[in-house]
Amino acid sequence: MGFSHSFEFVLKFRQLILTRDIWRIPYQFIDRIGELSEANLITDVAETVNIVENIIVGAEKFLLCMGRRPIRSLSEDVGKPVQKGVPVKVLFDEENKEYYQKYIENKYFEKRVIPTIPAVMVISEKCATINFLPLDNRQDMKTLYGQDPKILKWASDLFLHYWDQGKRCCLTL
């Protein structure tokens, strides 16, 4: 990925970048930010929720979720891939650990906690959403969405980077 792709990303998402704390993510991912240049920006709350729900329900090989507090309707959907035998990994921040304690780990469902999350993400083998946290640290629904293999690789790599640092928590079966 060359400088031109990173420049393309910055130009395409300039307004979003000005309000986001992308420096929470490690440099090696900032260096690859151009891989997200084919993403679409979703700003509508209902559209974002629908896209995330479709990713969750449509996952066939894996589902990776990084977030803060779970959205009730979406957290219920996370069980659907597990019922189909799809491995699900959920990563969340220490501040919101209490919200995830009721989710019991099993063969197909794992969860880990890290001190803070750099973004809210939902990733399957088909598509990904990435919501970089705003500078004021308040979550909104301005989300990057894409199906391009480069977007999926970047998002999966970032998730797994933090997953490897995460600690198991809460209850297990």
C-alpha atoms as one frame of an Amber mdcrd trajectory, in Angstrom:
protein
   0.000   0.000   0.000   1.623   3.209  -1.089   1.501   6.782   0.045  -1.128
   7.526  -2.608  -3.679   5.166  -0.997  -3.153   6.750   2.411  -3.484  10.191
   0.844  -6.645   9.041  -0.944  -8.081   7.861   2.391  -7.284  11.190   4.080
  -8.851  13.176   1.249 -11.947  10.980   1.055 -12.597  10.957   4.812 -11.077
  14.314   5.788 -14.091  15.534   7.794 -14.328  12.251   9.666 -10.611  12.146
  10.463 -10.695  15.665  11.897 -13.133  14.506  14.576 -11.603  11.064  15.329
  -8.835   9.913  17.624  -7.218   7.538  15.144  -3.942   7.857  17.052  -5.319
   5.333  19.555  -4.381   2.601  17.106  -0.777   1.394  16.754   1.462   3.049
  14.190   1.689  -0.062  12.013  -2.063   0.286  11.371  -1.894   4.052  10.808
   0.796   3.258   8.248  -1.676   0.929   6.469  -4.689   3.288   6.726  -4.829
   3.551   2.935  -6.184   0.012   2.858  -9.481   1.527   4.039  -9.763   3.934
   1.093 -12.441   1.793  -0.620 -14.724   1.967   2.435 -18.020   3.816   2.494
 -18.957   6.220   5.271 -22.299   5.459   6.891 -23.713   8.287   9.027 -27.321
   7.186   9.482 -27.960   5.377  12.794 -30.604   3.001  11.402 -28.454   2.108
   8.396 -25.449   1.443  10.625 -27.471  -0.806  12.955 -28.947  -2.692   9.973
 -25.518  -3.234   8.419 -24.068  -4.484  11.706 -27.056  -6.789  12.217 -26.610
  -8.199   8.698 -22.911  -8.820   9.316 -23.661 -10.634  12.565 -26.508 -12.776
  11.229 -24.738 -13.453   7.915 -21.412 -14.594   9.376 -20.552 -18.091   8.165
 -16.848 -18.584   8.987 -16.141 -16.186  11.863 -17.368 -13.083  13.649 -15.119
 -10.579  15.431 -16.674  -7.813  17.542 -14.889  -5.002  19.384 -17.027  -2.608
  21.329 -18.078  -0.784  24.400 -21.570  -1.432  25.731 -23.576  -3.984  23.765
 -26.692  -2.857  21.902 -29.403  -5.178  23.224 -30.924  -6.223  19.893 -27.509
  -6.762  18.338 -26.160  -8.660  21.340 -29.067 -11.088  20.959 -28.106 -11.564
  17.292 -24.541 -12.540  18.267 -25.976 -15.837  19.502 -27.203 -16.747  16.007
 -23.757 -17.455  14.503 -22.833 -19.414  17.645 -25.928 -21.580  17.158 -24.712
 -22.310  13.603 -21.247 -23.266  14.897 -19.590 -20.034  13.747 -16.733 -18.957
  16.043 -17.406 -15.569  17.667 -14.794 -13.459  19.460 -15.843 -10.394  21.439
 -13.365  -7.807  22.710 -14.369  -4.959  25.012 -12.864  -2.407  27.353 -12.328
  -2.691  31.087 -14.749   0.158  31.789 -17.678  -1.822  30.368 -16.751  -5.305
  31.597 -19.912  -5.568  33.707 -22.102  -5.523  30.591 -20.408  -8.643  29.218
 -20.364 -10.785  32.351 -23.691 -12.429  31.520 -22.348 -13.781  28.218 -21.057
 -17.264  28.932 -18.116 -18.556  26.921 -18.306 -21.900  25.158 -16.709 -23.778
  22.271 -17.808 -21.131  19.751 -17.930 -17.976  21.855 -14.901 -16.300  23.445
 -14.494 -12.903  25.069 -11.556 -10.859  26.244 -11.049  -7.495  27.873  -8.441
  -4.789  27.207  -7.890  -1.508  29.082  -9.429   0.649  26.327 -10.655   0.020
  22.812  -9.417   2.074  19.841 -12.554   1.629  17.724 -15.880  -0.146  17.567
 -15.722  -2.887  14.935 -17.768  -5.801  13.622 -16.001  -8.083  11.148 -16.970
 -11.242   9.312 -15.424 -13.016   6.357 -17.692 -10.919   4.096 -17.575  -7.348
   5.400 -16.507  -5.052   8.191 -17.564  -1.910  10.020 -15.054   0.361  11.737
 -16.073   3.242  13.965 -13.055   5.210  15.153 -13.876   6.862  18.447 -14.478
  10.618  18.358 -11.987  12.975  19.988 -14.532  13.722  22.722 -14.683   9.945
  23.438 -18.454   9.823  22.902 -19.524   7.039  20.588 -21.572   7.936  17.531
 -22.611   5.982  14.466 -20.272   7.486  11.846 -18.951   4.195  10.605 -16.720
   3.007   7.794 -18.151  -0.017   6.001 -16.610  -2.196   3.349 -16.340  -5.573
   1.677 -13.003  -5.091  -0.057 -10.443  -7.769   0.939  -7.955  -5.043   1.985
 -10.509  -3.568   4.392 -11.267  -7.007   5.838  -7.556  -7.762   6.269  -6.833
  -4.414   7.952  -9.796  -4.714  10.319  -9.085  -8.366  11.169  -5.408  -7.635
  11.762  -6.258  -4.748  14.114  -8.777  -6.865  15.999  -6.334  -9.768  16.377
  -3.596  -7.376  17.511  -5.775  -6.368  20.462  -7.182  -9.868  20.940  -3.663
 -11.165  21.559  -3.231  -8.503  24.266  -6.627  -9.164  25.847  -7.281 -11.060
  29.039  -9.987 -13.631  29.548 -12.579 -12.439  31.945 -15.870 -13.051  33.568
 -17.653 -16.425  33.475 -16.964 -19.456  31.294 -18.587 -22.847  30.739
